[in-house]
Amino acid sequence: ARKQEQQAGSEPAEPVDPRKAAVEAAIARAKASKQEQQAGSEPVEPADPRKAAVAAAIARVQAKKAAQQQVVNED
């Protein structure tokens, strides 16, 4: 959360390139949805830390692919 606040504060008020703005917006949406998924779908106690790490890696890849697909669809 602290890292996102720092990033939000360091961004320019008006991006020069609309394409860059769209990419930044897609990344922000992907990060927000990822945080919601992690907060909402966390098991009470992970049975195996290895499985939890694999599941987290898969979720990151899926979020990244979704963000990339969204950018392609916006163009």
C-alpha positions in Angstrom: 0.0 0.0 0.0 2.8 2.4 0.9 4.5 1.7 -2.5 1.4 2.5 -4.4 1.0 5.7 -2.6 4.5 6.7 -3.4 4.0 5.8 -7.1 0.7 7.7 -7.2 2.4 10.8 -5.8 5.3 10.7 -8.2 3.2 10.5 -11.4 2.7 13.6 -13.4 -0.7 15.3 -13.3 -1.2 15.1 -17.0 0.5 12.3 -19.0 1.8 13.5 -22.4 1.0 10.4 -24.4 -2.6 9.0 -24.3 -1.3 5.5 -25.0 1.0 5.7 -21.9 -2.0 6.9 -19.9 -4.1 3.9 -21.0 -1.3 1.5 -20.1 -0.8 3.2 -16.7 -4.6 2.9 -16.1 -4.6 -0.7 -17.1 -1.7 -1.5 -14.7 -3.5 0.4 -11.9 -6.7 -1.6 -12.5 -4.7 -4.9 -12.6 -3.0 -4.1 -9.3 -6.2 -3.1 -7.6 -8.0 -6.3 -8.8 -5.0 -8.4 -7.7 -5.1 -6.8 -4.2 -8.9 -7.5 -4.0 -8.4 -11.1 -5.0 -5.7 -11.6 -2.5 -7.6 -10.0 0.3 -10.9 -11.7 -0.5 -9.7 -15.2 -1.4 -7.0 -15.8 1.2 -7.5 -19.2 2.9 -7.7 -19.2 6.7 -4.4 -21.2 6.8 -2.5 -22.4 3.8 -2.0 -26.1 3.8 1.3 -26.0 2.1 3.4 -22.9 1.7 4.8 -24.2 -1.6 1.3 -24.5 -3.0 0.5 -21.0 -1.8 3.6 -19.7 -3.6 2.6 -21.5 -6.8 -0.9 -20.1 -6.6 0.4 -16.6 -6.0 2.7 -16.9 -9.0 -0.2 -18.1 -11.2 -2.4 -15.3 -10.0 0.4 -12.8 -10.9 0.8 -14.2 -14.4 -3.0 -14.2 -15.0 -3.3 -10.6 -13.8 -0.4 -9.6 -16.1 -2.0 -11.4 -19.1 -5.3 -9.7 -18.4 -3.7 -6.3 -18.2 -1.9 -6.9 -21.5 -5.1 -8.1 -23.2 -7.0 -5.0 -21.9 -4.3 -2.7 -23.4 -4.6 -4.6 -26.8 -8.4 -4.3 -26.7 -8.3 -0.6 -25.9 -6.2 0.1 -29.1 
